[in-house]
Amino acid sequence: MASPEEALDVKALPKIELHAHLSGSISRQCLHEVWLRKKAAGETDLEDPLVVMPPGKHDYDLKTFFPLFSSYIYNLVNDEWALTYTTTRVLQDFADDGVVYLELRTTPRALGPLSKADYVRRILDAIAAFESSSGARLRTRLILSVDRRNTPAQALEVVDLCRAFPRAQVVGIDLCGDPARGGIEALSPAFEAARAVDGLGMTLHFAEAECSGSEAELDLLLGWRPDRIGHVIHVGERARRAIVERRGMGLELCLSCNVHAQMITGGFEAHHFGEWWKVDGCVPVLCTDDVGVFGSPLSNEYRLVAQHFGLTKDDCCKLARKAIDVIFGGEEEKERLRKIMW
Ligand SMILES: CNc1ncnc2c1ncn2[C@@H]1O[C@H](COP(=O)(O)O)[C@@H](O)[C@H]1O
């Protein structure tokens, strides 16, 4: 007889992805293709991505992970063509994995002649082109990220960009980046300004590492009144109570990322998904974070929770559907999802 997890086709299950970083979601094969083209054109001295990030290597910890972007991926995906090519491939990969709604997040970067606003525009163009030509059920909205390294002025620039694009396209703002980087009090004015933007959702990387899990930091972040929080690892009793009391807060939980990056100990069984998934008052959502780095597509995250926490087919379908409550994409999109999600 089939076990409960065998009975569920996790790939065919219509799924919602709410925590995916664009640059971290690009597959190694796709990076390799970008590299091949740039190498042939004499446009890059970088090493082959398949050498820098060998297939099958997923054990990047927080020390080795962030430099992958600043010293490698950002230097390879550094022009309009590469941005469009990689974005389109990321969308195709999510669609192929059965994702029907995606909130993709990215940190606006100026790329040569492209301003940060152009960067956002090119990604939105790629999304529109994909939606009109692919035939996939995937709908994608954008979240703009503030990196913890950003100055207060740069963070305000991200808020301005959020404001400048229609809510049908840019639906939220995020705080991401290396959690070892402190000093985020300086970013408060930006997040307070973001809170005042009509209809803009807010999600924050939250208690990702021990150094970013102090009561002072968590109080500060909760004071910005996020709608969702990501990772939620080093959370003390007080913050846990505050989260539950908010009622309906989305928790973006990234099992494979947390295990492979050794952000938690004890493997999948010890993941805090096990504590949160039955808690009344918040909405845990399975997410991939950086599927290009950690190698686990969203369908696999559902397989993992079935395997390690005994979720039945019905539990998995309910978990997937529950995410509808915390998307930033608006009522019409929620209605569409209610119709197509099992
Ligand atoms: C452990 N997981 C994580 N924690 C914190 N920040 C992360 C992250 N994974 C990715 N990023 C953030 O996303 C950027 C790359 O995508 P974009 O250039 O924005 O598309 C990284 O530079 C990092 O700041």
The ligand as a Gaussian input file, in Angstrom:
#p B3LYP/6-31G(d) Opt

LIG

0 1
 C       19.879000      32.346000       4.502000
 N       19.101000      33.067000       3.578000
 C       19.173000      34.401000       3.392000
 N       19.208000      35.274000       4.432000
 C       19.327000      36.604000       4.226000
 N       19.430000      37.153000       3.032000
 C       19.404000      36.328000       1.974000
 C       19.275000      34.937000       2.100000
 N       19.276000      34.389000       0.872000
 C       19.424000      35.419000       0.003000
 N       19.520000      36.574000       0.670000
 C       19.708000      37.920000       0.112000
 O       19.330000      37.907000      -1.249000
 C       20.393000      38.396000      -2.069000
 C       20.419000      37.656000      -3.386000
 O       19.236000      37.857000      -4.126000
 P       18.842000      39.235000      -4.838000
 O       20.087000      39.853000      -5.347000
 O       18.206000      40.077000      -3.804000
 O       17.931000      38.823000      -5.932000
 C       21.653000      38.157000      -1.228000
 O       22.653000      39.068000      -1.531000
 C       21.157000      38.317000       0.202000
 O       21.235000      39.658000       0.608000

